[in-house]
């Protein structure tokens, strides 16, 4: 803490100025047990960016029916992938690894002038708590970085919303910037392509299924660009790999509720591929920056089982970019570019 030489003796202490880089991801329950799971799901499914039905219509159904049963099934799925050694979800473990690597890179580039931390949109550490910690540490400028390559209202926008709400609580509000989607950056596409080549040892599969998290089709029709950005990600990946356009299929997973979502649905599509005689496929999830319940349990569980049950024989899951060095370099470059004029 410092005090200006021109300030009166009773002036409150002011920390040395820093720049904050706040990395954000979706979130995770504190444990797979019923009540932590219920709190997490309630926060997630009460978000109007995720489920935009009127509260009078949605909340009674959510609180009395869905949240009575779903914490048990979701908790059981989390237990299948839970990092028991660290007592946390894989998403938390991987995010910590990513942030540790980014801190090293920031320290090498800018010394102690830049503070790197992370928050979760749902669950802990909360966006508000981390913003408060950064401001108290002296961050008068914060770069907010949602780790979603493609923009969607239910991911990037709601993370930004929560960041802006956190700023509203600050007496001395820091200047802020948000990082835009980065799905079409050549270095990001290069890192994706390298992950495919590592996992497949340079060979080309009969089909590479690029499975993205789904959303209601209605959101797309109302102007959300997510679907288009997913399609472009797949196209750029195929071009970088030098494959014919029909090798990569773009699909969508994690369908919820009764209305139509973006199609084709991954779980149905992989089964149809097997029925067509395509018995060897690989699956990648370019919408996720870190492996999580949707990749480790849904893809490698439900989706794999659908493929094999329909006659599929060889199913290869290509991990997310996680804390791979080339991914950390991409994220570092994005941070550098978006800190322009600040450092």
Beta strands, then each sheet from edge to edge (+ up, - down):
strand 1: 18-28
strand 2: 114-123
strand 3: 139-146
strand 4: 175-178
strand 5: 207-213
strand 6: 248-253
strand 7: 280-284
strand 8: 314-318
sheet 1: 2+ 1+ 3+ 4+
sheet 2: 6+ 5+ 7+ 8+
end
